[in-house]
Amino acid sequence: MTNKTKIIILVSILVIVLALVLCYIFIINSNSPIEFTSEKWNEHIYQRERMIDSLNSNYNLISMNYEQIVELLGTNGIDERSGKNEIIYYTGKAEYFRKVKINQSFFSITFDNDGNCLGISINTIH
């Protein structure tokens, strides 16, 4: 085996290893939690699902009312089915199969008639 062949093999192996490392980093970062801030919540709708743990850890939404939650989370990315007794936020990209939506995630917050938070849930519509 010539030196040129050895160098080509070595460079090929290094390129493959580098590609695998980059793929691994991308996969890890695409699923890792994101620290919640109101700004991130409103700017990055499709990453909200990754912020929900941080949101729940840092804010007691159950103790808040409708106005406080809207002030915290804003109105960007609210589903059209939202109303006085429920706010539904989009939390991730919809998944499609052959141009048909098959999965869509939502973060739902329900309220009583006085506007006090009754509960929160994450739902996926299939």
C-alpha positions in Angstrom: 0.0 0.0 0.0 1.4 3.3 -1.0 1.7 6.4 1.2 -0.9 8.2 -1.0 -3.4 5.3 -0.5 -2.8 5.4 3.3 -3.4 9.1 3.4 -6.7 8.8 1.4 -7.9 6.1 3.7 -7.0 8.1 6.8 -8.7 11.2 5.5 -11.8 9.2 4.6 -12.0 7.7 8.1 -11.6 11.1 9.6 -14.4 12.6 7.4 -16.7 9.8 8.3 -16.0 10.1 12.1 -16.5 13.9 11.9 -19.8 13.4 10.1 -21.0 10.9 12.7 -20.0 13.3 15.5 -21.9 16.2 13.9 -25.0 14.0 13.4 -24.9 13.0 17.0 -24.6 16.6 18.2 -27.4 17.7 16.0 -29.7 14.9 17.3 -28.8 15.6 21.0 -29.4 19.4 20.5 -32.7 19.0 18.6 -34.2 17.2 21.6 -32.6 18.9 24.5 -34.7 21.1 26.9 -34.7 24.8 26.3 -34.9 27.3 29.2 -38.2 29.1 29.1 -38.5 32.8 28.6 -41.5 34.8 27.4 -39.4 36.0 24.4 -38.3 32.5 23.4 -41.9 31.2 23.8 -43.2 33.8 21.4 -40.3 33.8 18.9 -39.8 30.0 18.7 -43.3 28.4 18.4 -41.9 25.2 17.1 -39.6 24.7 20.0 -42.2 25.3 22.8 -42.5 21.6 23.6 -38.9 21.7 24.7 -39.6 24.7 27.0 -42.6 23.2 28.9 -40.6 21.5 31.6 -38.7 24.8 32.3 -42.0 26.7 32.3 -43.6 24.3 34.8 -40.5 24.3 37.0 -40.3 28.1 37.2 -44.0 29.2 37.2 -46.9 27.8 39.1 -49.5 28.3 36.3 -52.3 26.8 38.4 -52.0 29.7 40.8 -52.4 32.2 38.0 -55.4 33.7 36.2 -56.2 34.2 32.5 -54.6 37.7 32.3 -51.4 36.7 34.1 -50.9 33.7 31.8 -51.5 35.7 28.7 -49.1 38.3 29.9 -46.5 35.6 30.6 -47.0 33.5 27.4 -48.4 36.1 25.0 -50.8 35.6 22.2 -48.5 34.4 19.4 -49.3 30.9 18.2 -52.7 30.5 19.9 -55.0 28.0 18.2 -58.2 29.4 16.8 -60.2 27.1 19.0 -59.1 29.0 22.1 -61.6 30.9 24.1 -62.5 32.4 27.5 -62.3 29.0 29.3 -59.3 27.5 27.4 -56.1 28.8 25.7 -54.5 26.4 23.3 -50.9 27.1 22.3 -49.1 25.4 19.4 -46.0 23.6 20.8 -44.4 22.0 17.8 -44.3 21.4 14.1 -47.1 19.3 12.7 -46.0 16.0 11.2 -47.3 15.2 7.8 -47.7 12.0 5.8 -48.3 12.5 2.1 -49.5 16.1 2.7 -52.0 15.0 5.4 -51.4 16.3 8.9 -51.1 13.3 11.2 -49.8 14.8 14.5 -49.9 18.2 16.1 -48.9 19.1 19.6 -50.7 21.6 21.8 -50.3 23.0 25.3 -53.7 23.6 26.7 -54.6 25.7 29.7 -58.2 25.6 31.1 -59.9 28.2 33.2 -63.0 28.5 35.4 -65.7 31.1 34.7 -63.8 33.6 36.9 -60.6 33.2 34.8 -58.6 31.1 37.4 -56.5 28.4 36.0 -58.0 24.9 36.5 -55.3 22.8 34.8 -52.7 22.4 32.1 -52.1 19.6 29.6 -50.1 18.6 26.6 -52.2 17.0 23.8 -51.3 15.6 20.5 -54.0 15.5 17.9 -53.6 12.5 15.5 
